[in-house]
Amino acid sequence: MTTPSAATPSSTAPGQAHGPAPAQAGAPGGRRGSLGPVGLVLAGGISVQFGGALAVTLMPRAGALGVVTLRLLVAALVLMVLCRPRLRGHSRADWGTVIVFGVAMAAMNGLFYQSVARIPLGPAVTLEVLGPLTLSVLASRRALNLVWAALALTGVFLLGGGSFSGLDPLGVAFALGAGAMWAAYIVFSARTGRRFPQADGLALAMAVAAVLFLPLGVLESGTKLLDPTTFALGAAVAVLSSVLPYTLELLALRRLPASTFAILMSLEPALAATAGFLILDQTLAATEAAAIALVIAASMGAVRTQVGRGRRGKTAGGS
């Protein structure tokens, strides 16, 4: 799939046996139906950033790899119990997709937490979001989306203080690597959502990620992972940073083009700054506030472009 636009509302129901019910994609009132996936993305972003702020406070107790291990392991257990996905009846292509999705998820989480162990949370999220922004440019077929991506990119660099030269090079490299894996996560989350019912594919992918990361967490943190307080905090991080956002985003990607979804991800630095202020007592400078305004404007522009495109498509199709 060279362009993830196959996940648009008009193409979800006809060729997707396990997609959302037709009433969801074609509910009365085009505005509500079009903005539904956007609400899911925003809710997921808020959840993941507050979970990330909580994870920063947990790192002194369990280490970066230990936090990732707890996050993935608890999330996998919760999703497997709730979803109870079928293990039979899937093709080799189905399993290949879900395994790659799990690998991307594990790599994205591991690289990001290695980054925030070396550089501040704001710049780490700012650098990471370059991955989805790049995807939005590559996947988009509309010139206007390039404008929104450029505006969001300007805000991203302003949020990083206009320069990343003073940051630890290894931390920057980890953040950029996490961004690349985030782009892969977006693509394979969409593919997984079309191949598996409900959140079954997500549960299986999370299990793959947890199994891959467990040895690394045990090597770094050992018995610290079994401490009741540490485990409880890790479980909270798992719910906020994995279970809720990944489920919401997977459902959203069934009805939202990945290019628009990727530009919406430019809101993550703004959400991270808000979570940092409320939980970590981090304040915003005037430049950072201006950057937040830019990324919000870019995201709103992307949403309006997509909603307008959906309306024109319905009109042209006579629906």
C-alpha positions in Angstrom: 0.0 0.0 0.0 1.9 3.0 -1.2 -0.7 5.5 0.0 -2.7 4.7 3.1 -5.7 6.5 1.8 -7.5 3.2 1.5 -8.7 3.8 5.0 -11.0 6.6 4.0 -14.7 6.4 5.2 -15.9 5.7 1.7 -13.7 2.7 1.2 -13.9 1.1 4.7 -17.3 -0.5 4.7 -17.5 -2.1 1.2 -14.3 -4.1 1.2 -13.7 -4.6 4.9 -15.6 -7.4 6.6 -14.2 -6.5 10.0 -14.4 -2.7 9.8 -16.8 -0.4 11.7 -20.5 -1.0 11.2 -21.9 1.0 8.2 -23.9 3.1 10.6 -20.7 4.5 12.0 -19.1 5.4 8.7 -22.3 6.7 7.2 -24.2 8.1 10.1 -26.7 10.9 9.5 -24.9 14.2 9.3 -21.7 14.1 7.3 -20.0 16.5 9.7 -20.3 14.1 12.7 -19.2 11.1 10.6 -16.2 12.9 9.3 -15.0 14.4 12.7 -15.5 11.2 14.6 -12.1 9.7 13.8 -10.5 13.1 14.6 -11.9 13.0 18.1 -10.5 9.5 18.5 -7.0 10.7 17.5 -7.1 13.7 19.8 -8.3 11.6 22.8 -5.5 9.1 22.1 -2.9 11.9 22.0 -4.0 13.3 25.3 -3.9 9.9 26.9 -0.4 9.0 25.6 1.2 12.3 26.6 -0.1 12.2 30.2 1.1 8.6 30.3 4.5 9.7 29.0 4.8 12.3 31.7 4.0 9.7 34.3 6.6 7.4 32.7 9.3 10.0 33.2 8.6 10.0 37.0 8.9 6.2 36.9 12.3 6.0 35.2 14.4 6.4 38.4 12.7 3.4 39.9 12.8 1.0 36.9 15.0 2.5 34.2 14.0 3.3 30.6 13.9 -0.3 29.3 12.1 -1.4 32.5 9.4 1.2 31.9 8.9 0.1 28.3 8.8 -3.6 29.4 6.1 -2.9 32.0 4.2 -0.7 29.6 4.1 -3.3 26.8 3.6 -6.4 29.1 0.7 -5.0 31.0 -0.9 -3.6 27.9 -0.5 -6.9 26.1 -2.1 -8.8 29.0 -5.1 -6.3 29.2 -5.7 -6.4 25.5 -5.4 -10.2 25.2 -7.9 -10.7 28.1 -10.4 -8.1 26.8 -10.2 -9.0 23.1 -9.5 -12.7 23.3 -8.3 -12.7 19.7 -8.6 -15.9 17.6 -5.3 -17.5 16.8 -6.6 -19.7 14.0 -8.1 -18.8 10.6 -5.6 -16.1 9.7 -3.5 -16.1 6.5 0.3 -15.9 6.4 0.0 -12.3 5.2 -2.2 -11.5 8.2 0.4 -12.9 10.6 3.2 -11.1 8.7 1.4 -7.8 9.1 0.7 -8.2 12.8 4.3 -9.3 13.5 5.7 -6.3 11.7 3.3 -4.1 13.5 4.5 -5.5 16.8 8.1 -5.0 15.9 7.5 -1.4 14.9 5.6 -0.8 18.2 8.4 -2.3 20.3 11.1 -0.3 18.5 9.1 2.9 18.7 8.6 2.6 22.4 12.2 1.5 23.1 13.9 4.2 21.1 11.7 6.9 22.5 12.3 6.0 26.1 16.0 5.8 25.4 15.8 9.3 24.0 14.0 10.8 27.0 16.6 9.3 29.2 19.1 11.5 27.5 17.2 14.7 26.4 14.2 16.6 27.7 10.7 15.3 27.0 9.7 18.3 24.8 12.5 18.1 22.3 12.3 14.3 22.2 8.6 14.5 21.2 9.4 17.3 18.8 12.0 15.3 17.0 9.9 12.1 17.1 6.9 13.8 15.4 9.1 14.4 12.3 8.5 10.8 11.3 4.7 11.2 11.0 5.1 14.6 9.3 7.4 13.1 6.7 4.9 10.3 6.1 2.1 12.9 5.6 4.2 14.6 2.8 5.0 11.3 1.1 1.5 9.9 1.4 -0.5 13.0 0.5 -1.9 13.5 -3.0 -3.0 17.0 -2.4 -0.7 20.1 -2.6 -2.6 21.8 0.3 -1.5 19.1 2.7 2.1 20.1 2.0 1.3 23.6 3.3 -0.2 22.2 6.5 2.8 19.9 7.0 5.2 22.9 6.4 3.4 25.0 9.0 3.4 22.2 11.5 7.1 21.6 10.9 7.8 25.2 11.6 6.0 24.9 14.9 7.8 21.7 15.7 11.2 23.4 15.4 10.1 26.5 17.3 8.9 24.2 20.1 12.5 22.8 20.1 13.8 26.3 20.7 14.8 26.7 17.0 17.9 24.6 17.5 18.8 21.1 18.6 22.5 21.7 18.6 22.8 21.6 22.4 21.2 18.2 22.8 22.9 14.8 23.3 23.6 13.4 19.8 22.6 9.9 20.8 19.4 11.1 22.4 18.6 13.0 19.1 19.4 9.9 17.1 17.1 7.7 19.3 14.3 10.3 18.9 14.6 10.4 15.1 14.6 6.6 15.1 11.5 6.5 17.2 9.9 8.9 14.7 10.7 6.5 11.8 9.2 3.7 13.7 6.1 5.9 14.5 5.6 6.3 10.7 5.9 2.5 10.3 3.4 2.1 13.2 0.9 4.3 11.4 1.1 2.4 8.2 0.9 -1.1 9.8 -1.7 -0.1 12.3 -4.0 0.8 9.3 -3.2 -2.5 7.6 -3.8 -4.5 10.8 -7.1 -2.7 11.3 -8.3 -3.9 7.9 -7.2 -7.5 8.4 -8.4 -8.2 12.0 -11.8 -7.6 13.7 -12.1 -5.0 16.3 -8.8 -4.6 18.2 -7.7 -8.3 17.8 -4.8 -7.4 15.6 -3.7 -4.7 18.1 -3.8 -7.2 21.0 -1.7 -9.7 19.0 0.8 -7.1 17.9 1.2 -5.9 21.5 1.9 -9.4 22.6 4.6 -9.7 20.0 6.1 -6.4 21.2 6.0 -7.5 24.8 7.7 -10.8 24.1 10.5 -9.1 22.1 11.1 -6.5 24.8 10.8 -8.6 28.0 14.5 -9.9 27.9 15.8 -6.3 27.6 13.7 -5.1 30.6 14.8 -8.0 32.7 18.4 -7.5 31.9 18.3 -3.8 32.9 15.9 -3.8 35.8 15.7 -7.4 37.1 13.6 -7.8 40.3 12.8 -4.0 40.4 10.0 -4.8 37.9 8.3 -6.9 40.6 8.1 -4.1 43.2 4.4 -3.5 43.8 4.6 0.3 43.6 6.7 0.1 40.4 4.4 -2.4 38.8 1.3 -0.4 39.7 2.8 2.8 38.2 3.9 0.8 35.1 0.4 -0.5 34.7 -1.0 3.0 34.8 1.5 4.0 32.1 0.5 1.0 30.1 -3.2 2.0 30.1 -2.6 5.6 29.4 0.2 5.3 26.9 -0.7 2.0 25.1 -4.1 0.5 25.7 -6.3 3.6 25.3 -4.3 5.5 22.6 -3.4 2.5 20.4 -7.0 1.2 20.4 -8.4 4.7 19.6 -5.9 5.3 16.9 -6.4 1.9 15.3 -10.2 2.5 15.1 -9.6 6.0 13.7 -7.3 4.8 11.0 -10.1 2.7 9.6 -11.9 5.9 8.7 -9.2 8.5 8.4 -6.4 8.7 5.7 -3.0 8.1 7.2 -1.7 11.4 5.7 -4.3 13.4 7.7 -3.7 11.2 10.7 0.1 11.9 10.5 -0.4 15.7 10.4 -2.7 15.4 13.4 0.2 13.8 15.2 1.9 17.2 15.1 -0.3 18.0 18.0 1.8 15.7 20.2 4.4 18.3 21.2 1.6 20.6 22.3 -0.1 17.9 24.3 3.3 16.9 25.8 3.9 20.5 26.9 0.5 20.5 28.6 1.1 17.2 30.4 4.6 18.4 31.4 3.1 21.6 32.9 0.4 19.8 34.8 2.4 16.8 36.0 6.1 17.7 35.8 5.7 21.5 36.6 7.3 22.5 33.3 6.4 26.0 32.2 6.0 27.4 28.6 8.1 30.3 27.1 6.5 32.7 24.6 8.2 30.9 21.7 6.9 27.6 22.8 3.4 29.0 23.1 3.7 30.4 19.5 4.9 26.9 18.4 1.9 25.3 19.9 -0.4 27.7 18.1 1.3 26.9 14.8 0.9 23.1 15.2 -2.7 23.5 16.3 -3.4 25.7 13.2 -1.8 23.2 10.9 -3.8 20.3 12.4 -7.1 22.3 12.1 -6.2 23.1 8.5 -5.6 19.4 7.8 -8.9 18.4 9.4 -10.9 21.0 7.4 -9.2 19.9 4.2 -10.1 16.3 4.9 -13.7 17.1 5.9 -14.2 19.3 2.8 -12.8 16.5 0.6 -15.2 14.0 2.1 -18.2 16.2 1.6 -17.2 16.8 -2.1 -16.7 13.1 -2.6 -20.2 12.3 -1.2 -21.8 15.1 -3.4 -20.0 13.8 -6.5 -21.1 10.2 -5.7 -24.7 11.2 -5.2 -24.8 9.9 -1.6 
